[in-house]
Amino acid sequence: MSEELKRETARTKVFKAVFPGETNHYDTLFGGTALQWMDEVAFIAATRYTREKVVTVSSDKVNFKTPIPAGSIVELDAQIVKVGKTSLEVRVDVYKEDMYTETRSLALHGSFVFVSLNKKQEANSGVGGIC
């Protein structure tokens, strides 16, 4: 499989609805909940790419552009953007969509770095087929 096809196959999109229990006192999505969702979808994309056990080692440059109100539909779009010898980087874009109109916009985005683990739960020197 070509690198381009492997990355496209690993691309992962997840949709969620924002319910009142996931919002703060401003009636918008908790930032921590958004980060959890982003890490989860990034993990799925990294696992689909490597087909190995992976863990998050860092998140970087998470930019909150606009609040996401309760009652919104959220799309999380995770793509492999960089592959190294021991790690890979996944970019996650989060779009908010009004539930009852076609209004849609980028609400936040960020990057997550993953490494694969060996049987001793230590970072491998190479990630599944990356080397």
C-alpha positions as CSV (number, residue, x, y, z in Angstrom):
1,M,0.0,0.0,0.0
2,S,1.4,3.4,-0.9
3,E,2.1,6.0,1.9
4,E,-0.6,8.3,0.5
5,L,-3.2,5.5,0.5
6,K,-2.2,4.3,4.0
7,R,-2.6,7.8,5.4
8,E,-6.0,8.2,3.7
9,T,-7.2,4.9,5.0
10,A,-6.2,5.9,8.5
11,R,-8.1,9.2,8.3
12,T,-10.8,9.1,11.0
13,K,-14.0,11.1,11.3
14,V,-16.3,11.0,14.3
15,F,-19.5,12.9,14.8
16,K,-20.9,13.9,18.2
17,A,-23.8,15.9,19.6
18,V,-23.1,18.4,22.4
19,F,-25.5,17.7,25.2
20,P,-26.1,19.9,28.3
21,G,-24.0,17.6,30.6
22,E,-20.9,18.3,28.5
23,T,-21.2,22.1,28.8
24,N,-19.9,24.7,31.2
25,H,-21.8,27.6,32.9
26,Y,-21.7,29.5,29.6
27,D,-23.6,26.7,27.9
28,T,-20.7,25.8,25.6
29,L,-18.6,22.6,25.4
30,F,-16.1,22.2,28.1
31,G,-12.6,22.6,26.7
32,G,-11.4,19.5,28.5
33,T,-14.2,17.4,26.9
34,A,-13.1,18.8,23.5
35,L,-9.5,17.8,24.2
36,Q,-10.6,14.3,25.3
37,W,-12.6,13.8,22.1
38,M,-9.7,15.0,20.0
39,D,-7.2,12.7,21.7
40,E,-9.6,9.7,21.2
41,V,-10.1,10.3,17.5
42,A,-6.3,11.0,17.1
43,F,-5.6,7.7,18.9
44,I,-7.9,5.8,16.5
45,A,-6.2,7.3,13.4
46,A,-2.8,6.5,14.8
47,T,-3.8,3.0,15.6
48,R,-5.4,2.5,12.1
49,Y,-2.1,3.7,10.6
50,T,0.3,1.6,12.6
51,R,-1.9,-1.3,13.6
52,E,0.1,-1.4,16.9
53,K,-0.5,-0.3,20.5
54,V,0.1,3.4,20.6
55,V,0.0,6.1,23.3
56,T,-0.2,9.8,23.3
57,V,3.1,11.5,24.3
58,S,2.2,15.1,23.6
59,S,-0.4,17.5,22.3
60,D,0.6,20.7,20.8
61,K,-0.9,24.0,19.6
62,V,-4.6,23.4,20.4
63,N,-6.3,26.5,19.1
64,F,-9.8,27.3,20.3
65,K,-11.2,29.5,17.6
66,T,-14.8,29.7,18.6
67,P,-17.1,28.3,21.4
68,I,-19.2,25.3,20.6
69,P,-22.7,25.7,22.1
70,A,-24.9,23.0,23.5
71,G,-27.1,21.5,20.8
72,S,-24.4,21.6,18.2
73,I,-23.2,18.7,16.0
74,V,-19.4,18.3,16.2
75,E,-17.2,16.6,13.6
76,L,-13.7,15.5,14.6
77,D,-11.4,14.9,11.6
78,A,-8.1,13.2,12.4
79,Q,-5.3,12.9,9.7
80,I,-1.8,11.6,9.9
81,V,0.4,14.6,9.0
82,K,4.0,13.5,9.9
83,V,5.6,10.2,10.3
84,G,9.0,9.8,11.9
85,K,11.2,6.9,12.9
86,T,9.8,6.6,16.4
87,S,6.6,8.7,16.4
88,L,3.8,10.1,14.3
89,E,1.8,13.3,14.4
90,V,-1.9,13.5,14.0
91,R,-3.8,16.7,13.3
92,V,-7.4,17.0,14.5
93,D,-9.8,19.6,13.1
94,V,-13.0,20.1,15.0
95,Y,-16.0,21.6,13.1
96,K,-19.1,22.8,14.8
97,E,-22.4,22.6,12.9
98,D,-25.7,24.1,13.8
99,M,-28.2,21.2,14.3
100,Y,-31.0,22.9,12.4
101,T,-29.2,24.9,9.7
102,E,-26.3,24.2,7.3
103,T,-24.1,26.6,9.2
104,R,-20.7,24.9,9.8
105,S,-17.3,26.3,10.8
106,L,-13.9,25.2,12.1
107,A,-14.1,25.6,15.9
108,L,-10.7,24.3,17.0
109,H,-7.7,22.3,15.9
110,G,-4.6,20.7,17.4
111,S,-1.8,18.2,17.0
112,F,-1.1,15.0,18.9
113,V,2.1,12.9,18.9
114,F,2.0,9.1,19.4
115,V,4.6,6.4,19.9
116,S,4.1,2.6,19.7
117,L,4.7,0.4,22.7
118,N,6.6,-2.9,23.0
119,K,5.5,-5.9,25.2
120,K,7.2,-4.2,28.2
121,Q,5.0,-1.1,27.7
122,E,8.1,0.9,26.6
123,A,8.3,3.1,23.5
124,N,9.5,1.1,20.4
125,S,12.5,2.4,18.5
126,G,10.3,2.3,15.4
127,V,6.5,2.6,14.8
128,G,4.8,-0.1,12.7
129,G,6.2,0.1,9.2
130,I,7.3,3.7,9.7
131,C,11.0,3.0,9.6
